[in-house]
Amino acid sequence: MNLALFDLDHTLLPIDSDYEWGQFLVRIGAVDAAEFARRNDEFFAQYQAGTLDPVEYLEFSLGTLASFPQERLKAMQEQYMAEVVLPAIRPSARALLQKHIDAGDLVAIVTATNHFVTAPIAKALGVEHLIAAMPEVDADGKLTGKLLGTPTQGAGKVTHTKAWLAKMDKKLEDFGTVHFYSDSHNDLPLMSIVSHPVATNPNAALKTHATAQGWPLIDLFND
């Protein structure tokens, strides 16, 4: 069996689902627009610059979620999917996923974005396995606003992917080929240890690195 791993934001989606979720909350009036937009833009700039503290950002994001009742969260999640995510999914991304699914590969999305935002997206893309930042929940299943465990970003993607495989009594080395598709240099730790890294809609830093390494480059959104 082969393994195919995919980053999500700007890889399978032409948007950043985490950032767009924040923008959505502002747009529907669920949060204080000026303050939330300022913090969201600040974190996004740090992410692009490679200076983001992932725990600080995730707990800002999860803290916002924790302030809503579960019924309201579910309704907002459904509205966000319908208005923002589903219209953004491109046939080219679906086709790439389907190619690996049809080949019988084990397919997973490995994303730094939290599980609340990304679980419905993975489902919409037809991907069963999702490795994402996990929110802590209390005994009643309500989000506490805290991160459970460590972030799934950078080297954290390596740690979490290996832990996910270990639950199935598998290691990366057990697969004939391991693809990992990503747009970002932030994912170089995982890209560097798989057999088939693919720079997908790459940012400038990843494009330079991938070209130097002779890695394939693809663009799913060049239409």
N, C-alpha and C positions, 0 to 999 in steps of 0.2 A: 504493500500500500504506500501511496505517496501522501504528503501533507502540503496543504496550501493555506498560508496565513495572509491575512489582509489587514492593513491599517484601514480606518474608516474615513475620517475627515480629510477632504481634498485628495483622497485615494479612490474610494468607491463612491463618495459623494463629492460634488463640486462645491460644497459648502463646509463650514465648520459647525457641526451640529450643536456643540456646546455653546459657542458664541451666539448662534442663531436662536437657541433656546432663550438665552438672556434677552436678546432683542425682542423676541416674541412676548416675554413677560412684560417688558416695557410697553410694547404696542397695545396689549390688551388691558393695561392699567393695573396689573397684578402687583407691581412693585413701584416704589418711588422712582419715577423716570430719570430725573437728573442724577441722583446719587448712584443708582444701579448702573446706568449707562456709563457714568464716569469710571466706576470700578471695573466693569466688564471690559471697557476699552483699554484700561490700564493693564489688566491681566493679559489681554490679547496681544498687546504690544510687547509685553515681557515674553510671552510665548514665542512670538516671531523673532525676538532678539536672543532667545535661548537662555533667558535669565529668570524664567518663571519658577517660583517655589510651588511645586505641584500640590503639596498638602494644603498650603494656604489658599490656593485657588479652589481646590476641591471642597474645602470646608466652607468657603464663601458660597460656592454654588449649592452645596448640600444644605447649608444653613438656611438659604432662601427656600428650598423645597420643604424643609421641616416646619416652616411657618404656616403651611396650608393643610387643611383637613385632607384625608386620603381621597375622599370623593371628588374634591375640587382638583386635586392633582391628576386624577385619572381623566377627568373631563378636559383639563388643559393639555394633557399629554395627547389625547385623541385629536384635539383641535390643531395642535402643533404638527402632528404627523400629517393631517389632511391638508393644512395650509402651506406648510414649509417643506417638509421632508419628501413626501410622495411626489410632488411636482418636480423635485430636484433629481430624482433617481433617473439615470440615463440608461437606455437600452444597452449601450456599450459595456457598462458596469455589470449589468445583469448577465450579459453574454459571457463575460470573462468568468464570473462565478459559476455559471452553468457549465462551462467547459470543464472546470475542475470537478464539479458535482457529477457530471455525466461520466467522467473518467474514473469515478469511484474513489476519488481522493477524500481524505479527511479534511474538512474545510472549517476554518475558524476566523472570526474577526478579533483582532487584538488592538484595543483602543485605549487611549489615556482618558477618554471621556467617561463620565460615570454611567453605571448600569441602568439607572432610571431613565436617562435620556436615550441610551443606545439599544436597550432590549427590544423595543418595538421596531426600531430600524433594522436590526438583525433579522427579526421575524419577517419584516416586509421584503427583505432581500433574499429570504429563503435559506438563511444560514442558521443552523441549529446551535452551533457552539460560539459563545461570546466570552471573551476575556476582557473585562472592563473594571474600572475603579468601583469598588463595592461600598455602597452606603451602609452605615450601621443602622439597625432598626431595633426598637425596643420590644418588649414581650408582646405588645399588641400589634406588632408589624409596622409601627409608625416610624418614619425617618427621624433620627436624632439630630441630624446635621453634622455628624462626625463621619470620618472615613474609617472603614473597617480594613485593618491591615495596611499595606503599603501601596503607593500609587503604581499604576500600570503605565508608566512613562519612562522613556529612555531605557536604561539598564533594567528597570522594573518590568519591562515587557519580556525580557529574557527570563527573569525569575518566575514570573507568573505563568509564562508559557510552559516552562519546564515543570512547574508544580501541577499544572493542568494535565500534562501528558503523564506525569507520575501517577495521578489518580487512575489512569487507564493502564498502569504498569508499562508505560512506554517512555522512550527517550527520543530525541531528535535523530539520533544515529540509527534508530530502528526503521526509518523510512527510506525508500529508494531515492526520492528527491524531496526536498523541502523548499517550496517557493515562499517568499515573503514579499508582498507588494506594498510599497510605501512611497509617499510623496516627500518625506521630510528627513533631513539629516539628523533629527532627534532620534530617529529609529535605527541609526547605524549600529548600535550594540547588537540588535537582533539580526539586522541585515548581514552583518559580518560573520555570523556563525551558521547561516543556512547555506544549503548547496546552490540555491537559485534565487539570489536577491534580484528584484526587479524595481527599478526606479520608475514610479508611476505618477505622471503629472508632476515631475520633481521640482522642488524649489531650487534656487540657484546653487546653494551649497551642496545639496545632494546631487544635482546634475553634474557639477564639477567632479565630485568624488566618484560617482558612478562611471563617468567617462574615463577617468584615470584608471579605474579598476577593470574596465571592459565589461561592466554590467549592462544588461539590456535596459533601454529606456522606452517607455510607452506613454501615450497620451490618450486617455479615455474621453477627454472632454473637448477635443479639437474639432468642434463642428459649428 
